[in-house]
Amino acid sequence: MAPDGARQPRGASWRWHFLGRISRSRIGKVIIKTAFNRYPLSVTGREIWELLLELSRTHLRERLAVTIAAFDLSLPQAHALQVLEPGRPLPMRDLALRLHCDASNITGIVDRLEARGLVERQPAPGDRRVKALVVTDKGVALRAELVERLHRVPPAFAGLSASEQRNLLDLLRRVAVACEQDLEDPDSALE
């Protein structure tokens, strides 16, 4: 049974597997619980949600994995490079927060990026005890190419007219804003 008492749609076991590891995180559960409990969805709404989950699990994940593998990076390493902005040192604890992972995991991610010469640890301005991460010139070049490749529009979008693409963009932006608002008050979505 679904949380709202309705019969689960076929293949509903995916609920707790949303975007791999994120499903086990507080954020993933907030998004999922919100989608199923806080804002009851129509049959069409559930079908849209299922399709988005299926796209993220299959096509988007595969595209992401292939793109990142071309740079010999892991998903967390690629995410870290995307979060780190060239010319803007970021404390390691802040990177951990932005990646939604434990600070102890950041050390391994950063060790591997540093071994490749993509980032450097430097004393943070104002507090030498804190290590800030800086993207190296080599890291800036790799990051730019990685971001460019990740943001290439998939051929599937060619099947949508310019008007359809604008409508889809507007709708997805509205959903993204609603998800962000739910994250501001995560306890209410976990009820």
C-alpha angles and dihedrals in degrees: 000000000000117000092258091055094255120128112270115250116246110281093020092144086091090078095093094038095063109150094344112263095014088071089068092049127087091248094054091049091048091054093045096043090047092051094050105032116018097047109029109217129221119235087265091049091052091048090052091049092049091050092049090050092048091049091049093046097048121015100025095041092048093047090048093048094049093047094048093044089057087066093045091242133134119233093256091048092050091047091050091051090050092050094047109083118210112252093015114097113216124198113240092239089056090051089052090053092048092049091046093233139117116277090238089064092054091064092063093044092049092044090059094045090047092049088057092049094245098119138017132209112230133172108270116248108260096014119051091188090069119076116221124195122231125188111235124222089261089050092049091054094046092044092052092051092044093050091046091053094044091051096049108122112247116240089244089076090064087077091065122079119234089257092051090049091052091049092049091048092051092049094047090049090054091050091047091052091049090050091050091051090052090051090055088065103029096163093063091055093050094057 
